[in-house]
C-alpha cells in the first residue's frame, strides 16, 4: 500500500476530463503510464512502485489516502493494481 494525499490515482489530472482510477490490471496501468499521465514529480514514482511490486510477485498494490487505507484493504477503495485480469476496470467520475 502506498499512501498519498489523494484517494485515487487519476488520468487527465486537473482537466475537465479527469478520471479517477479504481481497480485495474498492470497492463492497463502501464498503458496510462506510457500515455504520460503520471508526472515524475507527482504520481509517477508511486505508480512505478505499484507496478514493480505486482510485477515482482505481489498480489495487488493499492494507492490511496491515509483516511481511506482500511476501506481500501477491506472494500477495494483507492486505486488497486492487480497482476491478473480483473472483471472490469473501475473508473470513478
Secondary structure by P-SEA (a helix, b strand, c coil): cccccccccccccccccbbbbccccaaaaaaaaaacccccccaaaaaaaaaaaaaacccbbbbbcccaaaaaacccccbbbbccccccccccc
